[in-house]
Amino acid sequence: MRIVFIVVGVALLGVMLYAHALIPGWELLLGIVLGAVLVVAGLRGRVF
């Protein structure tokens, strides 16, 4: 289950960073933060 959070988090981070480069906006920053939270949750082994 941890690997799923890490993979989804990294994918979300990548997509949001790419989209943020094309269209700057605070909404995309929330997606970047969410992706980072998912990666950290996966690495730590628990969700929130």
MDTraj code that builds the backbone (N, CA, C; nanometers):
import mdtraj as md
import numpy as np

residues = "MET ARG ILE VAL PHE ILE VAL VAL GLY VAL ALA LEU LEU GLY VAL MET LEU TYR ALA HIS ALA LEU ILE PRO GLY TRP GLU LEU LEU LEU GLY ILE VAL LEU GLY ALA VAL LEU VAL VAL ALA GLY LEU ARG GLY ARG VAL PHE".split()
xyz = np.array([
    [0.0830, -0.1200, 0.0000],
    [0.0000, 0.0000, 0.0000],
    [0.0870, 0.1258, 0.0000],
    [0.1998, 0.1190, 0.0700],
    [0.2889, 0.2358, 0.0745],
    [0.3362, 0.2744, -0.0643],
    [0.3699, 0.1731, -0.1450],
    [0.4236, 0.2013, -0.2783],
    [0.3197, 0.2726, -0.3639],
    [0.1917, 0.2422, -0.3417],
    [0.0847, 0.3076, -0.4173],
    [0.0830, 0.4570, -0.3869],
    [0.0949, 0.4923, -0.2579],
    [0.0954, 0.6335, -0.2206],
    [0.2154, 0.7053, -0.2797],
    [0.3309, 0.6389, -0.2781],
    [0.4521, 0.7014, -0.3316],
    [0.4386, 0.7238, -0.4820],
    [0.3910, 0.6218, -0.5538],
    [0.3773, 0.6323, -0.6992],
    [0.2747, 0.7389, -0.7365],
    [0.1590, 0.7364, -0.6700],
    [0.0544, 0.8350, -0.6992],
    [0.1035, 0.9755, -0.6644],
    [0.1721, 0.9886, -0.5517],
    [0.2235, 1.1191, -0.5108],
    [0.3244, 1.1745, -0.6090],
    [0.4169, 1.0899, -0.6533],
    [0.5190, 1.1344, -0.7489],
    [0.4545, 1.1707, -0.8823],
    [0.3580, 1.0905, -0.9263],
    [0.2889, 1.1195, -1.0517],
    [0.2135, 1.2519, -1.0419],
    [0.1450, 1.2720, -0.9295],
    [0.0709, 1.3963, -0.9092],
    [0.1657, 1.5154, -0.9055],
    [0.2783, 1.4994, -0.8361],
    [0.3782, 1.6060, -0.8309],
    [0.4270, 1.6413, -0.9711],
    [0.4592, 1.5395, -1.0497],
    [0.5096, 1.5631, -1.1848],
    [0.4090, 1.6351, -1.2721],
    [0.2856, 1.5887, -1.2697],
    [0.1808, 1.6506, -1.3520],
    [0.1554, 1.7941, -1.3081],
    [0.1472, 1.8158, -1.1769],
    [0.1176, 1.9496, -1.1264],
    [0.2329, 2.0465, -1.1515],
    [0.3563, 2.0001, -1.1366],
    [0.4713, 2.0870, -1.1643],
    [0.4741, 2.1257, -1.3118],
    [0.4447, 2.0293, -1.4004],
    [0.4422, 2.0571, -1.5440],
    [0.3300, 2.1557, -1.5779],
    [0.2116, 2.1319, -1.5202],
    [0.0979, 2.2203, -1.5461],
    [0.1239, 2.3592, -1.4887],
    [0.1886, 2.3655, -1.3723],
    [0.2171, 2.4946, -1.3089],
    [0.3169, 2.5738, -1.3931],
    [0.4082, 2.5047, -1.4606],
    [0.5040, 2.5727, -1.5477],
    [0.4316, 2.6342, -1.6677],
    [0.3267, 2.5667, -1.7145],
    [0.2513, 2.6176, -1.8293],
    [0.1522, 2.7252, -1.7881],
    [0.0800, 2.7016, -1.6785],
    [-0.0249, 2.7931, -1.6328],
    [-0.0032, 2.8211, -1.4846],
    [0.0714, 2.9257, -1.4507],
    [0.0911, 2.9554, -1.3084],
    [-0.0417, 2.9853, -1.2393],
    [-0.0583, 2.9315, -1.1213],
    [-0.1805, 2.9563, -1.0450],
    [-0.1731, 2.8892, -0.9101],
    [-0.2432, 2.9447, -0.8133],
    [-0.2353, 2.8904, -0.6773],
    [-0.3051, 2.7563, -0.6646],
    [-0.4034, 2.7288, -0.7517],
    [-0.4729, 2.6005, -0.7457],
    [-0.3764, 2.4852, -0.7718],
    [-0.2839, 2.5064, -0.8652],
    [-0.1874, 2.4017, -0.8971],
    [-0.0886, 2.3832, -0.7832],
    [-0.0612, 2.4893, -0.7081],
    [0.0273, 2.4765, -0.5919],
    [-0.0346, 2.3831, -0.4886],
    [-0.1678, 2.3861, -0.4747],
    [-0.2354, 2.2941, -0.3826],
    [-0.2147, 2.1492, -0.4267],
    [-0.2182, 2.1262, -0.5570],
    [-0.1939, 1.9920, -0.6094],
    [-0.0513, 1.9462, -0.5832],
    [0.0443, 2.0385, -0.5951],
    [0.1845, 2.0064, -0.5665],
    [0.2001, 1.9686, -0.4199],
    [0.1367, 2.0458, -0.3310],
    [0.1428, 2.0168, -0.1872],
    [0.0787, 1.8812, -0.1585],
    [-0.0359, 1.8528, -0.2207],
    [-0.1036, 1.7248, -0.1999],
    [-0.0158, 1.6083, -0.2449],
    [0.0489, 1.6234, -0.3592],
    [0.1396, 1.5192, -0.4071],
    [0.2544, 1.4954, -0.3104],
    [0.3111, 1.6035, -0.2574],
    [0.4210, 1.5912, -0.1611],
    [0.3733, 1.5217, -0.0337],
    [0.2525, 1.5545, 0.0115],
    [0.1968, 1.4915, 0.1319],
    [0.1784, 1.3414, 0.1094],
    [0.1318, 1.3026, -0.0089],
    [0.1139, 1.1600, -0.0392],
    [0.2471, 1.0860, -0.0387],
    [0.3500, 1.1484, -0.0968],
    [0.4820, 1.0845, -0.0991],
    [0.5347, 1.0675, 0.0424],
    [0.5240, 1.1720, 0.1236],
    [0.5727, 1.1655, 0.2619],
    [0.4940, 1.0612, 0.3413],
    [0.3624, 1.0566, 0.3217],
    [0.2798, 0.9578, 0.3922],
    [0.3219, 0.8162, 0.3530],
    [0.3494, 0.7953, 0.2254],
    [0.3937, 0.6635, 0.1802],
    [0.5294, 0.6268, 0.2368],
    [0.6200, 0.7233, 0.2430],
    [0.7541, 0.6964, 0.2949],
    [0.7512, 0.6696, 0.4451],
    [0.6639, 0.7381, 0.5170],
    [0.6570, 0.7214, 0.6617],
    [0.5780, 0.5969, 0.7001],
    [0.4974, 0.5446, 0.6065],
    [0.4274, 0.4194, 0.6319],
    [0.2903, 0.4356, 0.6935],
    [0.2439, 0.5577, 0.7052],
    [0.1071, 0.5759, 0.7541],
    [0.0461, 0.6961, 0.6827],
    [-0.0847, 0.6970, 0.6790],
    [-0.1558, 0.8022, 0.6078],
    [-0.2147, 0.8982, 0.7093],
    [-0.1661, 1.0204, 0.7079],
    [-0.2145, 1.1276, 0.7957],
    [-0.2180, 1.0825, 0.9404],
])
top = md.Topology()
chain = top.add_chain()
for i, resn in enumerate(residues, 1):
    res = top.add_residue(resn, chain, resSeq=i)
    for name in ("N", "CA", "C"):
        top.add_atom(name, md.element.get_by_symbol(name[0]), res)
traj = md.Trajectory(xyz[None], top)
